[in-house]
């Protein structure tokens, strides 16, 4: 982020500090994101995890990094800083990229070191990636037969030269830059060979049935390149991979066919500008020169050298091997007490709100809610928001069944969900075919809220039942993301949900809600008012208190509000998994703000906000992080928790436990570095996620 906020938002204190400070008020968002991913990488080193789980973290780190270059880096290039609202500053953008490179290169060296360590440890357990040259004669023969039968027919050598233009290189694909000698002309020639991987062929080729020994596909192809260039001499081959700009921006598009526009953009994504080029460190200068002469939109500063396999995200396949001794101990998700013996789900909800905490409690409870609604003859209407889901989702099945059973079913399918656009287009078409009324979302806004509304006839009237959550309606990610949701039939929530869906599916100028805080209408002002109230109620005798858990904090106005609250003595604990641009612990500015990040077995994804409010103690939860995009450019819902027992549980058994974590927690320092907590000798070890798992037993 830029080092100064807009003048209208500065207090006298922050103005004076801005003039005299040696450090900016904010951390750069890209660097903060890299810090988060470095914490993910550290889990690949952490011996507390079984070996395949450590490999999983290495794959997650690499997958995250791919997305970083596809999305975050293009954003940094296109703007100096979108949160400040100022015009793009090319030089500042370039400096932001240089800062990213300075921070990232040593992390990549650490990744290579961890990769080699993990491979050595896994080899001791019988999980081995071998080179072709290591194989004995019999195994080489089997591999050659496999190559001839399965791989050779798929390969397409592409010469580069007169009449053979440099081929298009697809995003994230692995290629070989091949140097060839023509004995007839005595010339050196250049060719590119694309390495086929999933879903065409497996990246990891099994050497022997029943064993976990593999040869990498690129190694197999490299070894047999002479088959592709008969009569030529293959001098050398060097793997490389490029990453392209994959961001889709429809804000400036005009037209009334949103689905068609997104389908067009998905085609364009394949041809986005190059943002990163990964090459093997051994690639000689003249081959590099050839590559960059042909790839005109690539520049030398976008090059990253590696000496380990490319595309480590593919190692999810190895991390998923069914070897129980090398994996986390499986657990059986629980069911809330109120639902364990419930025969009438709707009657149970009428008795009181029900908290669901995933993955510690099963997502099946949410699926059951929709499935029972779909089959209940008294249910008239179901309305649902869909941001991301899985291909075999019971949610989609329930919506389809409900429509087939004659109910009015409306579903807002967000077609602009990043990297799920194609899936969501497919889901939308399937739902429409089954009779569901599908709305595709708004052009300038992403619909990110997580709300399901069920209207049921009971006696002489209608009653509305809801599920409101912090996570996507995705049963697969619900097993590895921490999220919360509530089943309720609160009349105010029901009325607000009705107004919300009318806003989503029709024409509405709805500007206020009874309980809901809705972006981009009331959420920003509502959060700012809650912080302001806490500041006004704070006193030396009884300081105010805020605990906020979310994925990211980058919005400058919210950060300014938190700075002001800190200066008034409000005690603020922020549990921020990923990017945090707020600088904690700065004397006179943020003395009373502490920031912790927790990275563990599960991805911390829930958004929970506690405000002391004197003696009242209010808790909110919902779909929105405190990012400018969530507050101003998305449709989000954050709601208060009205049940006192649920409020107490979320504060004492979730937020406070997370704050006490001394194993998976990292404290953000004023200088911007994170320090991992370790329990002192006199203190018991506490992992918040393990604690919550143990509570299931």
Secondary structure in CASP SS format (residue, H / E / C, confidence):
PFRMAT SS
TARGET T0000
AUTHOR 0000-0000-0000
METHOD secondary structure of the structure
MODEL  1
X C 1.00
X C 1.00
X C 1.00
X C 1.00
X C 1.00
X C 1.00
X H 1.00
X H 1.00
X H 1.00
X C 1.00
X C 1.00
X H 1.00
X H 1.00
X H 1.00
X H 1.00
X H 1.00
X H 1.00
X H 1.00
X H 1.00
X H 1.00
X C 1.00
X C 1.00
X C 1.00
X C 1.00
X C 1.00
X E 1.00
X C 1.00
X C 1.00
X H 1.00
X H 1.00
X H 1.00
X H 1.00
X H 1.00
X H 1.00
X H 1.00
X H 1.00
X H 1.00
X H 1.00
X H 1.00
X H 1.00
X H 1.00
X H 1.00
X H 1.00
X H 1.00
X H 1.00
X C 1.00
X C 1.00
X C 1.00
X C 1.00
X C 1.00
X H 1.00
X H 1.00
X H 1.00
X H 1.00
X H 1.00
X H 1.00
X H 1.00
X H 1.00
X H 1.00
X H 1.00
X H 1.00
X H 1.00
X H 1.00
X H 1.00
X H 1.00
X H 1.00
X H 1.00
X H 1.00
X H 1.00
X H 1.00
X H 1.00
X H 1.00
X H 1.00
X H 1.00
X H 1.00
X H 1.00
X H 1.00
X H 1.00
X C 1.00
X C 1.00
X C 1.00
X H 1.00
X H 1.00
X H 1.00
X C 1.00
X C 1.00
X C 1.00
X C 1.00
X C 1.00
X H 1.00
X H 1.00
X H 1.00
X H 1.00
X H 1.00
X H 1.00
X H 1.00
X H 1.00
X H 1.00
X H 1.00
X H 1.00
X H 1.00
X H 1.00
X H 1.00
X H 1.00
X H 1.00
X H 1.00
X H 1.00
X H 1.00
X H 1.00
X H 1.00
X H 1.00
X H 1.00
X H 1.00
X H 1.00
X H 1.00
X H 1.00
X H 1.00
X H 1.00
X H 1.00
X H 1.00
X H 1.00
X H 1.00
X H 1.00
X H 1.00
X C 1.00
X C 1.00
X E 1.00
X E 1.00
X E 1.00
X E 1.00
X C 1.00
X H 1.00
X H 1.00
X H 1.00
X C 1.00
X C 1.00
X H 1.00
X H 1.00
X H 1.00
X H 1.00
X H 1.00
X H 1.00
X H 1.00
X H 1.00
X H 1.00
X H 1.00
X H 1.00
X H 1.00
X H 1.00
X H 1.00
X H 1.00
X H 1.00
X H 1.00
X H 1.00
X C 1.00
X C 1.00
X E 1.00
X E 1.00
X E 1.00
X E 1.00
X E 1.00
X C 1.00
X C 1.00
X E 1.00
X C 1.00
X C 1.00
X C 1.00
X C 1.00
X C 1.00
X C 1.00
X C 1.00
X C 1.00
X C 1.00
X E 1.00
X E 1.00
X E 1.00
X E 1.00
X E 1.00
X E 1.00
X E 1.00
X E 1.00
X E 1.00
X C 1.00
X C 1.00
X C 1.00
X C 1.00
X E 1.00
X E 1.00
X E 1.00
X E 1.00
X E 1.00
X E 1.00
X E 1.00
X E 1.00
X C 1.00
X C 1.00
X C 1.00
X C 1.00
X C 1.00
X C 1.00
X C 1.00
X C 1.00
X C 1.00
X E 1.00
X E 1.00
X E 1.00
X C 1.00
X C 1.00
X C 1.00
X C 1.00
X C 1.00
X E 1.00
X E 1.00
X E 1.00
X E 1.00
X E 1.00
X H 1.00
X H 1.00
X H 1.00
X H 1.00
X H 1.00
X H 1.00
X H 1.00
X C 1.00
X H 1.00
X H 1.00
X H 1.00
X C 1.00
X C 1.00
X C 1.00
X C 1.00
X C 1.00
X E 1.00
X E 1.00
X E 1.00
X E 1.00
X E 1.00
X E 1.00
X E 1.00
X E 1.00
X E 1.00
X E 1.00
X E 1.00
X E 1.00
X C 1.00
X C 1.00
X C 1.00
X C 1.00
X C 1.00
X C 1.00
X C 1.00
X C 1.00
X C 1.00
X C 1.00
X C 1.00
X C 1.00
X C 1.00
X H 1.00
X H 1.00
X H 1.00
X H 1.00
X H 1.00
X H 1.00
X H 1.00
X H 1.00
X H 1.00
X H 1.00
X H 1.00
X H 1.00
X C 1.00
X C 1.00
X C 1.00
X C 1.00
X E 1.00
X E 1.00
X E 1.00
X E 1.00
X E 1.00
X E 1.00
X E 1.00
X C 1.00
X C 1.00
X C 1.00
X C 1.00
X H 1.00
X H 1.00
X H 1.00
X H 1.00
X H 1.00
X H 1.00
X H 1.00
X H 1.00
X H 1.00
X H 1.00
X C 1.00
X C 1.00
X C 1.00
X C 1.00
X C 1.00
X H 1.00
X H 1.00
X H 1.00
X E 1.00
X E 1.00
X E 1.00
X E 1.00
X C 1.00
X C 1.00
X C 1.00
X C 1.00
X C 1.00
X H 1.00
X H 1.00
X H 1.00
X H 1.00
X H 1.00
X H 1.00
X H 1.00
X H 1.00
X C 1.00
X C 1.00
X C 1.00
X C 1.00
X H 1.00
X H 1.00
X H 1.00
X C 1.00
X C 1.00
X C 1.00
X C 1.00
X C 1.00
X C 1.00
X C 1.00
X E 1.00
X C 1.00
X C 1.00
X H 1.00
X H 1.00
X H 1.00
X H 1.00
X C 1.00
X C 1.00
X C 1.00
X C 1.00
X H 1.00
X H 1.00
X H 1.00
X H 1.00
X H 1.00
X H 1.00
X C 1.00
X C 1.00
X C 1.00
X E 1.00
X E 1.00
X E 1.00
X E 1.00
X E 1.00
X C 1.00
X C 1.00
X E 1.00
X C 1.00
X C 1.00
X H 1.00
X H 1.00
X H 1.00
X H 1.00
X H 1.00
X H 1.00
X H 1.00
X H 1.00
X H 1.00
X H 1.00
X H 1.00
X H 1.00
X C 1.00
X C 1.00
X C 1.00
X E 1.00
X E 1.00
X E 1.00
X E 1.00
X E 1.00
X E 1.00
X E 1.00
X E 1.00
X C 1.00
X C 1.00
X C 1.00
X C 1.00
X C 1.00
X C 1.00
X C 1.00
X H 1.00
X H 1.00
X H 1.00
X H 1.00
X H 1.00
X H 1.00
X H 1.00
X H 1.00
X H 1.00
X H 1.00
X H 1.00
X C 1.00
X C 1.00
X C 1.00
X E 1.00
X E 1.00
X E 1.00
X E 1.00
X E 1.00
X E 1.00
X C 1.00
X C 1.00
X C 1.00
X C 1.00
X C 1.00
X C 1.00
X C 1.00
X H 1.00
X H 1.00
X H 1.00
X H 1.00
X H 1.00
X H 1.00
X H 1.00
X H 1.00
X H 1.00
X H 1.00
X H 1.00
X H 1.00
X H 1.00
X C 1.00
X C 1.00
X C 1.00
X E 1.00
X E 1.00
X E 1.00
X C 1.00
X C 1.00
X C 1.00
X C 1.00
X C 1.00
X C 1.00
X E 1.00
X E 1.00
X C 1.00
X C 1.00
X C 1.00
X E 1.00
X E 1.00
X E 1.00
X E 1.00
X E 1.00
X E 1.00
X E 1.00
X E 1.00
X C 1.00
X C 1.00
X E 1.00
X E 1.00
X E 1.00
X E 1.00
X E 1.00
X E 1.00
X E 1.00
X E 1.00
X E 1.00
X C 1.00
X C 1.00
X C 1.00
X C 1.00
X C 1.00
X C 1.00
X C 1.00
X H 1.00
X H 1.00
X H 1.00
X C 1.00
X E 1.00
X E 1.00
X E 1.00
X E 1.00
X E 1.00
X E 1.00
X E 1.00
X E 1.00
X C 1.00
X C 1.00
X H 1.00
X H 1.00
X H 1.00
X H 1.00
X H 1.00
X H 1.00
X H 1.00
X H 1.00
X H 1.00
X H 1.00
X H 1.00
X H 1.00
X H 1.00
X H 1.00
X H 1.00
X C 1.00
X C 1.00
X C 1.00
X C 1.00
X C 1.00
X C 1.00
X C 1.00
X C 1.00
X C 1.00
X C 1.00
X C 1.00
X E 1.00
X E 1.00
X E 1.00
X C 1.00
X C 1.00
X C 1.00
X H 1.00
X H 1.00
X H 1.00
X H 1.00
X H 1.00
X H 1.00
X H 1.00
X H 1.00
X H 1.00
X H 1.00
X H 1.00
X H 1.00
X H 1.00
X H 1.00
X H 1.00
X C 1.00
X C 1.00
X C 1.00
X C 1.00
X C 1.00
X C 1.00
X C 1.00
X E 1.00
X E 1.00
X E 1.00
X E 1.00
X E 1.00
X E 1.00
X C 1.00
X C 1.00
X E 1.00
X C 1.00
X C 1.00
X H 1.00
X H 1.00
X H 1.00
X H 1.00
X H 1.00
X H 1.00
X H 1.00
X H 1.00
X H 1.00
X H 1.00
X H 1.00
X H 1.00
X C 1.00
X C 1.00
X C 1.00
X E 1.00
X E 1.00
X E 1.00
X E 1.00
X E 1.00
X E 1.00
X C 1.00
X C 1.00
X C 1.00
X E 1.00
X C 1.00
X E 1.00
X C 1.00
X C 1.00
X C 1.00
X C 1.00
X C 1.00
X C 1.00
X C 1.00
X C 1.00
X C 1.00
X C 1.00
X E 1.00
X E 1.00
X E 1.00
X E 1.00
X E 1.00
X E 1.00
X C 1.00
X C 1.00
X C 1.00
X C 1.00
X E 1.00
X E 1.00
X C 1.00
X C 1.00
X E 1.00
X E 1.00
X E 1.00
X E 1.00
X E 1.00
X C 1.00
X C 1.00
X C 1.00
X C 1.00
X C 1.00
X C 1.00
X E 1.00
X E 1.00
X E 1.00
X E 1.00
X E 1.00
X C 1.00
X C 1.00
X C 1.00
X E 1.00
X C 1.00
X H 1.00
X H 1.00
X H 1.00
X H 1.00
X H 1.00
X C 1.00
X E 1.00
X E 1.00
X E 1.00
X E 1.00
X E 1.00
X E 1.00
X E 1.00
X C 1.00
X C 1.00
X C 1.00
X H 1.00
X H 1.00
X H 1.00
X H 1.00
X H 1.00
X H 1.00
X H 1.00
X H 1.00
X H 1.00
X H 1.00
X H 1.00
X H 1.00
X H 1.00
X H 1.00
X H 1.00
X H 1.00
X H 1.00
X C 1.00
X C 1.00
X C 1.00
X C 1.00
X E 1.00
X E 1.00
X E 1.00
X E 1.00
X C 1.00
X C 1.00
X C 1.00
X C 1.00
X C 1.00
X E 1.00
X E 1.00
X E 1.00
X C 1.00
X C 1.00
X C 1.00
X C 1.00
X C 1.00
X C 1.00
X C 1.00
X C 1.00
X C 1.00
X C 1.00
X C 1.00
X H 1.00
X H 1.00
X H 1.00
X H 1.00
X H 1.00
X H 1.00
X H 1.00
X C 1.00
X C 1.00
X C 1.00
END
